[in-house]
Amino acid sequence: MRGSFATFSPKLKIFWYTIAFLDFSLQIYFQQFSLWVGFAGVLLSCGQQIRAVAKFISPNSKALCKGLIVSKLTLKLLQNHHNAGRWNNKLEMTTNFFNIINTILPLKDDIAKNINQIVHVGNIPKGTLLLVEGQVSDKLYFLCSGMARAFYYDNGEEITSWIVSNNDFIYSAYSFIQQKPSYESIQILEDSIVLSIKLSDLENLYKKFPETSYIALKITERYMLLYDERVRSLRLSAIERYQRFQNQYPHIVSKVKTHYLASYLGMSRSCLHLLRSKKLP
């Protein structure tokens, strides 16, 4: 044995014992390369210690030590693979978004590429407020999956102004377009996957591709229709309002909290309870 083991620092001794253990394990698992890649992340920063301790171990473990140093490249490749997975995941999440955009305006490849660069994907937990009354809205949201609502206060009473679910746009039109404080708040009602685009990025997109401003027009139109739908529904009887909402949104009617839905439909909670239990004619 070259050198003196006694002169090793405590850390280097611990490292030597680790390599000795690996040397023993190597006889059994030498063919299982993935095992050593797992250790590589821990040992990569110890290049000098690896070379020092390699003098005292078997040829197989020397090869391992060299392999651990070389595996820095392997880990980089794995990281690139992970990043590629994240990219593919983003593409998957934006598929429905682009499908809907294409129904509004068929996108050329360069426009789609630019939009994809400014879209951000996020997992938003239940209860999160995307916008608080009084704030200025500076993002357009698209709900990939989940549920959200907008609400405001009238004489201290909380009123739900709209409710949306999968594959719909979310924003406060007045605040977003005028860049003035919002009169309403936007809340996520269940764990959701949400896309977001900053207003500044959208404005740059409109300048670069003027035809995309038509998309903004149709999104605003959709938002205004939500309000018109609610106003018109208030002219109906309570049971007609509930049945209409149930027919239009069968996938969410049972998931929305009673007080949210009651305020949206313009009725008391007790009335909605009766309607949900089908006790009214």
C-alpha positions in Angstrom: 0.0 0.0 0.0 1.4 3.4 -1.0 1.2 6.3 1.4 -0.1 6.1 5.0 -3.7 5.6 5.8 -3.1 7.2 9.2 -2.3 10.5 7.5 -5.7 10.7 5.8 -8.1 13.4 7.1 -11.3 12.2 8.8 -13.4 13.1 5.7 -11.0 11.3 3.4 -11.1 8.2 5.7 -14.9 8.2 5.5 -14.6 8.5 1.7 -12.1 5.6 1.6 -14.5 3.4 3.6 -17.3 4.4 1.2 -15.2 3.4 -1.8 -14.2 0.1 0.0 -17.9 -0.7 0.4 -18.5 0.1 -3.3 -15.5 -2.1 -4.2 -17.2 -5.0 -2.4 -20.6 -4.2 -3.9 -19.0 -3.9 -7.3 -18.3 -7.6 -7.5 -22.1 -8.3 -7.4 -23.5 -5.3 -9.2 -20.8 -4.4 -11.7 -23.2 -4.9 -14.6 -25.8 -2.6 -13.2 -24.6 0.7 -14.4 -27.6 2.6 -13.3 -26.6 1.9 -9.6 -23.4 3.8 -10.1 -25.0 6.7 -11.8 -27.0 7.2 -8.6 -23.8 7.6 -6.6 -22.3 9.8 -9.2 -24.2 12.9 -8.2 -22.9 12.7 -4.7 -19.3 12.0 -5.6 -18.7 14.1 -8.7 -17.4 17.1 -6.6 -14.7 14.8 -5.0 -12.5 14.3 -8.1 -9.2 14.7 -6.2 -10.2 12.4 -3.4 -11.3 9.8 -5.9 -7.9 9.9 -7.6 -6.1 9.7 -4.2 -8.2 6.8 -2.8 -8.1 4.9 -6.2 -4.4 4.0 -5.4 -5.6 1.7 -2.6 -8.4 -0.2 -4.2 -8.9 -2.9 -6.8 -8.8 -2.5 -10.6 -12.6 -2.8 -10.9 -13.1 0.0 -8.4 -10.5 2.1 -10.1 -12.5 1.8 -13.2 -15.6 2.8 -11.2 -13.9 5.9 -9.9 -12.9 6.9 -13.5 -16.5 6.1 -14.5 -17.9 8.4 -11.8 -15.8 11.2 -13.1 -16.7 10.5 -16.7 -20.4 10.1 -15.7 -20.6 13.9 -15.2 -21.3 13.9 -18.9 -23.9 11.1 -18.5 -25.7 13.1 -15.8 -25.7 16.1 -18.1 -27.3 13.9 -20.8 -29.9 12.7 -18.2 -30.6 16.3 -17.2 -31.1 17.2 -20.9 -33.4 14.2 -21.2 -35.4 15.5 -18.1 -35.6 19.0 -19.6 -36.8 17.4 -22.8 -39.5 15.6 -20.8 -40.5 19.0 -19.3 -40.7 20.4 -22.8 -42.9 17.6 -24.0 -45.1 18.0 -20.9 -45.5 21.7 -21.8 -46.5 20.7 -25.3 -49.0 18.3 -24.0 -50.5 20.9 -21.6 -50.8 23.5 -24.4 -52.4 21.1 -26.9 -56.0 22.1 -26.1 -55.0 25.7 -25.8 -53.7 25.7 -29.4 -56.6 23.6 -30.6 -59.0 26.3 -29.3 -56.8 29.1 -30.7 -56.8 27.4 -34.1 -60.6 27.4 -34.1 -60.5 31.2 -33.7 -57.6 31.8 -36.1 -55.6 29.0 -37.9 -52.0 29.6 -36.8 -49.0 29.7 -39.0 -46.0 27.9 -37.7 -44.1 31.0 -36.8 -47.0 32.5 -34.9 -47.5 29.2 -33.0 -43.8 29.1 -32.1 -43.9 32.7 -30.8 -47.0 32.0 -28.7 -45.5 28.9 -27.3 -42.4 30.9 -26.2 -44.5 33.3 -24.1 -46.9 30.8 -22.5 -46.1 29.7 -19.0 -47.6 26.6 -17.4 -48.3 26.3 -13.7 -50.0 24.0 -11.2 -52.2 26.3 -9.1 -53.6 25.0 -5.8 -57.2 25.3 -4.7 -58.1 28.6 -3.2 -55.4 30.7 -4.9 -56.4 34.2 -6.0 -55.1 34.9 -9.5 -56.4 38.5 -9.1 -57.5 40.5 -6.1 -60.1 43.3 -6.3 -58.1 46.6 -6.6 -55.2 45.0 -8.5 -54.5 45.7 -12.1 -54.8 42.6 -14.3 -51.7 42.0 -16.4 -52.1 38.3 -17.4 -54.4 36.3 -19.6 -55.1 32.8 -18.2 -56.2 29.6 -19.8 -57.6 26.8 -17.6 -56.2 23.5 -18.9 -57.9 21.6 -16.2 -59.7 22.6 -13.0 -62.3 25.2 -12.1 -62.3 29.0 -11.3 -64.7 31.8 -10.6 -64.8 35.6 -10.5 -66.5 37.4 -7.6 -67.1 40.9 -6.2 -68.8 42.5 -3.2 -72.1 44.3 -3.2 -73.0 45.9 0.1 -70.8 43.4 1.9 -72.3 40.4 0.2 -70.0 38.2 -2.0 -71.4 37.7 -5.5 -70.0 35.2 -8.0 -70.1 36.8 -11.4 -68.9 33.8 -13.5 -67.7 30.2 -13.2 -65.6 28.4 -15.7 -63.9 25.0 -16.0 -61.6 23.1 -18.3 -60.4 24.7 -21.5 -61.6 28.2 -20.9 -60.0 31.6 -20.7 -59.8 33.6 -17.4 -59.2 37.3 -17.0 -60.9 40.5 -15.8 -61.7 42.2 -19.1 -62.1 45.8 -17.7 -58.9 45.8 -15.7 -56.9 43.9 -18.4 -57.9 46.1 -21.3 -58.0 49.5 -19.5 -55.1 48.7 -17.2 -57.1 50.0 -14.2 -57.8 48.4 -10.8 -60.1 45.4 -11.1 -63.7 45.4 -9.6 -63.6 41.7 -9.1 -61.3 38.9 -7.8 -60.5 35.6 -9.6 -60.2 32.5 -7.5 -59.2 28.9 -8.3 -61.8 26.5 -7.0 -59.9 23.3 -7.2 -56.3 22.2 -7.9 -55.8 23.4 -11.5 -53.3 23.5 -14.4 -53.2 27.0 -15.7 -51.5 28.7 -18.7 -50.6 32.3 -18.4 -49.4 35.0 -20.8 -48.3 38.5 -19.8 -50.0 41.5 -21.3 -46.7 42.9 -22.4 -45.9 39.7 -24.3 -49.3 39.7 -25.9 -48.8 43.3 -27.0 -45.5 42.4 -28.6 -47.2 39.5 -30.3 -49.9 41.8 -31.8 -47.2 44.2 -33.1 -45.2 41.4 -34.7 -48.3 39.5 -36.0 -51.2 42.0 -36.3 -53.6 39.2 -37.3 -53.4 37.7 -33.8 -55.3 40.7 -32.4 -58.4 38.9 -33.8 -57.8 36.2 -31.1 -58.0 38.9 -28.4 -61.2 40.2 -29.9 -62.8 36.7 -29.7 -61.6 36.1 -26.2 -63.1 39.4 -25.1 -66.3 38.4 -26.9 -66.4 35.1 -24.9 -66.0 37.0 -21.6 -68.8 39.4 -22.4 -71.1 36.5 -23.4 -70.5 35.0 -19.9 -71.9 38.2 -18.3 -74.8 38.4 -20.8 -75.6 34.8 -20.1 -75.9 35.6 -16.4 -78.0 38.7 -16.8 -80.4 36.9 -19.1 -80.6 33.9 -16.7 -81.8 36.3 -13.9 -85.0 36.9 -15.8 -85.9 33.3 -15.4 -87.5 31.5 -12.4 -85.2 29.9 -9.9 -85.8 26.4 -11.1 -85.3 27.5 -14.7 -82.0 29.2 -13.8 -80.7 26.1 -12.1 -81.8 23.8 -14.9 -80.2 26.0 -17.5 -76.9 26.0 -15.6 -77.2 22.3 -15.0 -77.7 21.6 -18.8 -74.9 24.0 -19.8 -72.3 22.8 -17.2 -73.3 19.3 -16.2 -69.6 18.4 -15.3 -69.3 21.1 -12.7 -72.8 21.8 -11.3 -72.3 19.3 -8.5 -68.8 20.4 -7.7 -69.4 24.1 -7.1 -69.9 25.1 -3.5 -73.5 26.0 -2.7 -72.9 29.6 -1.7 -70.9 30.3 -4.8 -73.5 28.9 -7.1 -76.4 30.4 -5.2 -74.9 33.9 -5.6 -74.2 33.3 -9.3 -77.8 32.1 -9.9 -79.2 35.0 -7.8 -81.0 32.8 -5.2 -80.7 31.9 -1.6 -78.7 28.9 -0.4 -81.7 27.2 1.0 -83.5 27.5 -2.4 -80.5 26.0 -4.1 -80.3 23.2 -1.5 -83.9 22.4 -2.4 -83.3 22.4 -6.1 -80.2 20.2 -5.7 -82.2 17.7 -3.7 -85.0 17.9 -6.3 -87.6 18.7 -3.7 -89.1 21.5 -5.8 -91.5 20.7 -8.7 
